[in-house]
Amino acid sequence: MPPPPITIDARDPTPLYAQLDRAIRVAIATGKLAEGDRLPTVRQLAVDLRVNANTVAKVYLALERERIVETKRGVGTFVVGAPRLMPERTREKQLRAIAQRYLSDAALHGASRREAVEFLVRLEKEGD
């Protein structure tokens, strides 16, 4: 089985739990992990990412409760489906917060709002 498209950044101030949860959701939403794909075991992912196995287990359990993954005892944890879409109003609120954080971070790195937006457009045209 090829290595999963799941990564975390130890330098990121975001808690490891949140990074891992987001990484799995993004991998599913972008098709890097598809329905039926088997996730690494808790122990294997913990070793690969150098995190506590309890952190991985907690994320898997939370995703299982939302029916995004399913654990089959003795077999493994599998992707069931993409996370359900949130209501439009909630989604817009979340996107606004993400965009504001991005623009703030870009400004901290010396980019103007226009440069930051143009970069996103260019990135989208490149396909990643």
Residue frames as qw, qx, qy, qz and C-alpha x, y, z in Angstrom:
[[0.000, 0.891, 0.455, 0.000, 0.00, 0.00, 0.00],
 [0.401, 0.506, -0.054, 0.762, 1.48, 3.41, -0.95],
 [0.239, -0.224, -0.501, 0.801, 2.02, 5.93, 1.83],
 [0.048, 0.785, 0.615, -0.055, -1.10, 7.94, 2.63],
 [0.252, 0.573, 0.114, 0.771, -1.42, 11.57, 1.61],
 [0.517, -0.813, -0.257, -0.072, -1.55, 12.52, 5.28],
 [0.558, 0.244, -0.305, 0.732, 1.00, 14.94, 6.64],
 [0.374, -0.888, -0.252, 0.090, 1.38, 17.26, 9.60],
 [0.413, 0.643, -0.225, 0.604, 3.79, 20.09, 10.33],
 [0.631, -0.414, -0.473, 0.454, 5.45, 20.08, 13.73],
 [0.270, -0.015, -0.087, 0.959, 6.23, 23.82, 13.31],
 [0.277, -0.498, -0.439, -0.695, 2.56, 24.68, 12.80],
 [0.150, -0.195, 0.577, -0.779, 1.04, 26.06, 16.02],
 [0.752, -0.118, -0.215, -0.612, -2.22, 24.22, 15.23],
 [0.639, -0.347, 0.638, -0.254, -2.63, 21.24, 17.60],
 [0.025, -0.259, 0.914, 0.312, -1.53, 17.92, 16.09],
 [0.343, 0.369, 0.834, -0.228, -5.03, 16.49, 16.58],
 [0.398, 0.747, 0.210, -0.489, -6.56, 19.30, 14.49],
 [0.149, 0.614, -0.603, -0.487, -3.86, 19.04, 11.82],
 [0.153, -0.072, 0.975, 0.146, -4.39, 15.31, 11.46],
 [0.382, 0.540, 0.673, -0.331, -8.17, 15.62, 11.38],
 [0.345, 0.776, -0.064, -0.524, -7.92, 18.33, 8.71],
 [0.015, 0.491, -0.769, -0.409, -5.34, 16.39, 6.68],
 [0.267, 0.161, 0.949, 0.045, -7.56, 13.31, 6.47],
 [0.372, 0.691, 0.487, -0.383, -10.65, 15.36, 5.60],
 [0.229, 0.750, -0.316, -0.534, -8.73, 17.26, 2.89],
 [0.112, -0.278, 0.900, 0.317, -7.33, 14.02, 1.45],
 [0.323, 0.403, 0.852, -0.083, -10.88, 12.66, 1.20],
 [0.300, 0.789, 0.271, -0.463, -12.39, 15.89, -0.14],
 [0.187, 0.724, -0.452, -0.487, -9.73, 16.20, -2.84],
 [0.917, 0.300, -0.132, -0.227, -9.94, 12.56, -3.87],
 [0.220, 0.605, -0.748, 0.163, -6.49, 11.59, -2.63],
 [0.171, -0.002, 0.939, -0.298, -8.32, 9.14, -0.40],
 [0.483, -0.076, -0.484, -0.726, -11.39, 7.59, -2.00],
 [0.793, -0.213, 0.210, -0.530, -14.34, 5.69, -0.65],
 [0.994, 0.044, -0.091, -0.032, -13.19, 2.20, 0.29],
 [0.472, 0.594, -0.503, 0.413, -9.53, 3.17, 0.75],
 [0.791, -0.452, -0.348, 0.219, -7.91, 1.70, 3.82],
 [0.101, -0.916, 0.273, -0.278, -6.23, 4.10, 6.22],
 [0.429, 0.368, -0.736, 0.373, -3.00, 3.11, 7.94],
 [0.622, -0.482, -0.596, 0.161, -3.39, 1.45, 11.30],
 [0.335, -0.936, -0.033, -0.102, -3.37, 3.76, 14.29],
 [0.732, -0.515, 0.249, 0.371, 0.04, 2.47, 15.29],
 [0.663, 0.239, 0.362, 0.610, 1.52, 2.77, 11.79],
 [0.155, 0.840, 0.221, 0.470, 0.26, 6.34, 11.24],
 [0.498, -0.864, 0.047, 0.046, 1.50, 7.35, 14.69],
 [0.744, -0.291, 0.320, 0.509, 4.95, 6.00, 13.84],
 [0.522, 0.491, 0.380, 0.585, 4.95, 7.58, 10.36],
 [0.002, 0.858, 0.160, 0.488, 3.92, 11.00, 11.66],
 [0.441, 0.119, -0.555, 0.695, 5.84, 10.71, 14.95],
 [0.417, -0.423, 0.095, -0.799, 2.80, 11.44, 17.08],
 [0.335, -0.125, 0.810, -0.466, 1.19, 9.67, 20.01],
 [0.117, -0.184, -0.921, -0.322, -1.00, 6.72, 18.97],
 [0.022, 0.560, 0.697, -0.447, -3.76, 8.08, 21.24],
 [0.155, 0.516, -0.084, -0.838, -3.90, 11.22, 19.07],
 [0.230, 0.128, -0.759, -0.596, -4.42, 9.15, 15.92],
 [0.113, -0.327, -0.936, 0.069, -6.99, 6.92, 17.66],
 [0.082, 0.557, 0.449, -0.694, -8.91, 9.99, 18.87],
 [0.248, 0.407, -0.342, -0.809, -9.03, 11.43, 15.31],
 [0.215, -0.027, -0.906, -0.365, -10.14, 8.09, 13.81],
 [0.040, -0.434, -0.837, 0.330, -12.87, 7.79, 16.45],
 [0.172, 0.550, 0.190, -0.795, -14.13, 11.32, 15.77],
 [0.284, 0.300, -0.578, -0.704, -14.20, 10.64, 12.02],
 [0.152, -0.163, -0.969, -0.105, -15.98, 7.37, 12.65],
 [0.086, 0.494, 0.644, -0.578, -18.65, 9.12, 14.72],
 [0.306, 0.566, -0.067, -0.763, -19.29, 11.40, 11.74],
 [0.815, 0.313, 0.486, -0.040, -19.44, 8.34, 9.46],
 [0.330, 0.830, -0.378, -0.242, -16.51, 9.53, 7.38],
 [0.297, 0.408, -0.864, 0.009, -14.52, 6.39, 8.17],
 [0.894, -0.259, -0.030, -0.365, -15.48, 2.96, 9.42],
 [0.064, -0.535, 0.830, -0.145, -13.35, 0.62, 11.48],
 [0.915, -0.015, -0.296, -0.275, -13.78, -3.10, 10.94],
 [0.617, -0.622, 0.468, -0.113, -12.30, -4.96, 13.87],
 [0.750, -0.200, 0.585, 0.234, -9.28, -6.98, 12.83],
 [0.651, 0.539, 0.416, 0.337, -9.39, -5.62, 9.27],
 [0.393, 0.024, 0.066, 0.917, -8.73, -1.88, 9.41],
 [0.121, 0.678, 0.331, -0.645, -10.18, 1.59, 9.06],
 [0.373, 0.318, 0.647, 0.584, -11.73, 2.52, 5.71],
 [0.132, 0.149, -0.059, -0.978, -13.01, 5.70, 4.09],
 [0.307, 0.494, 0.791, -0.188, -16.82, 5.57, 3.95],
 [0.304, 0.762, 0.451, 0.350, -17.43, 8.87, 2.22],
 [0.262, 0.407, -0.067, 0.873, -16.75, 12.55, 1.98],
 [0.067, -0.311, -0.572, 0.756, -17.70, 14.78, 4.90],
 [0.149, 0.744, 0.648, 0.074, -21.21, 16.12, 4.59],
 [0.219, 0.450, 0.115, 0.858, -21.47, 19.63, 3.25],
 [0.126, -0.403, -0.549, 0.721, -22.32, 22.23, 5.82],
 [0.228, 0.829, 0.498, -0.118, -25.20, 24.66, 5.31],
 [0.482, 0.644, 0.166, 0.570, -24.41, 27.48, 2.83],
 [0.205, -0.925, 0.039, -0.318, -24.46, 30.21, 5.49],
 [0.759, -0.581, 0.254, 0.148, -22.09, 28.29, 7.75],
 [0.811, 0.194, 0.264, 0.485, -19.84, 27.46, 4.81],
 [0.292, 0.805, 0.075, 0.512, -19.60, 31.11, 3.79],
 [0.454, -0.865, 0.153, -0.150, -18.79, 32.12, 7.38],
 [0.847, -0.322, 0.305, 0.294, -16.02, 29.51, 7.51],
 [0.681, 0.448, 0.239, 0.529, -14.64, 30.52, 4.10],
 [0.018, 0.932, -0.002, 0.362, -14.61, 34.17, 5.16],
 [0.624, -0.735, 0.263, 0.032, -12.60, 33.31, 8.28],
 [0.848, -0.015, 0.330, 0.414, -10.16, 31.21, 6.23],
 [0.482, 0.694, 0.183, 0.502, -9.75, 34.00, 3.66],
 [0.207, -0.944, 0.096, -0.240, -9.15, 36.61, 6.36],
 [0.760, -0.526, 0.321, 0.208, -6.50, 34.42, 8.00],
 [0.773, 0.276, 0.312, 0.479, -4.83, 33.87, 4.63],
 [0.265, 0.846, 0.090, 0.454, -4.77, 37.59, 3.83],
 [0.455, -0.865, 0.190, -0.092, -3.41, 38.39, 7.30],
 [0.830, -0.285, 0.355, 0.322, -0.68, 35.76, 6.99],
 [0.644, 0.527, 0.251, 0.495, 0.20, 37.00, 3.49],
 [0.004, -0.948, 0.028, -0.318, 0.51, 40.56, 4.84],
 [0.668, -0.682, 0.277, 0.105, 2.87, 39.33, 7.56],
 [0.766, -0.044, 0.436, 0.470, 5.07, 38.00, 4.73],
 [0.153, -0.456, 0.248, 0.841, 5.02, 41.33, 2.90],
 [0.129, 0.293, 0.770, 0.552, 2.35, 40.55, 0.29],
 [0.322, 0.046, 0.054, -0.944, -0.42, 42.99, -0.52],
 [0.635, 0.252, 0.574, -0.452, -4.03, 41.81, -0.61],
 [0.664, 0.614, -0.176, -0.389, -3.92, 41.99, -4.41],
 [0.247, 0.536, -0.806, -0.048, -0.71, 39.90, -4.57],
 [0.348, -0.101, 0.870, -0.335, -2.21, 37.31, -2.23],
 [0.699, 0.420, 0.369, -0.446, -5.38, 37.00, -4.31],
 [0.563, 0.659, -0.404, -0.291, -3.46, 36.90, -7.58],
 [0.020, -0.426, 0.902, -0.071, -1.28, 34.14, -6.14],
 [0.551, 0.128, 0.740, -0.364, -4.37, 32.05, -5.33],
 [0.698, 0.594, 0.050, -0.398, -5.73, 32.55, -8.84],
 [0.363, 0.648, -0.654, -0.142, -2.38, 31.54, -10.34],
 [0.245, -0.258, 0.908, -0.222, -2.19, 28.51, -8.06],
 [0.679, 0.312, 0.519, -0.414, -5.67, 27.42, -9.09],
 [0.638, 0.662, -0.225, -0.323, -4.77, 27.71, -12.78],
 [0.159, 0.550, -0.820, 0.005, -1.68, 25.56, -12.18],
 [0.807, -0.124, -0.507, -0.278, -3.87, 22.89, -10.64],
 [0.794, -0.448, -0.322, 0.258, -2.15, 22.86, -7.24]]
